[in-house]
């Protein structure tokens, strides 16, 4: 078979190539990438045992911290650099707070919100910016190509949801305990793809933002 063409640079990378590069990164760094699925899997188990009132309180608070930890780990894997820990997790938790409310009826408002400000995690992890300035920087990166940012997150979310649901259906049994185990394993294996893709999205948006500020001859 002829060799595959080289991937496009980040400033020209399509949504499909972001997904492909996320899968490639997952395979290349399998065990560290698999560990990214532990926090969302824990959140999944917690959500299964809570009633509706506690769920409304615990998920926004605990979920923001756990998912930000996975996102930060994905940024470290994608960048292969040392990252800051505290500020990115705190900022990610703040951004995630309204997400469950925004997605209560439909997922799109939540994805728009994350596309607009979710990049604050890699911004604080990799760039020398102040905490509040990181939100402005994240929004500026999102505006560099908002269609690409939103399309990438939407594609990753759909892909992860479908794949995770299919894996859960294969693994599930009849008892409640088996259902919980199947849910944990499906989330553990599939959810890292979402965080790895979101980490690569930062480099796409950064390259697009830089290209906007390069004067053309």
ABEGO torsion letter per residue (X at the ends): XBBBBBBBBAAABBAAAAAAAAAAAAAABAAAAAAAAAAAAAAAAAAAABBAAAAAAAAAAAAAAAAAAAAAAAAAAAAGBBBBAAAAAAAAAAAAAAAAAAAAABAAAAAAAAAAAAAAAAAAAABBBBAAAAAAAAAAAAAABAAAAAAAAAAAAAAAAAAAAAAAAAABBABAAAAAAAAAAAAAAAAAAAAAAAAAAAAAAAAAAAAAABBBX
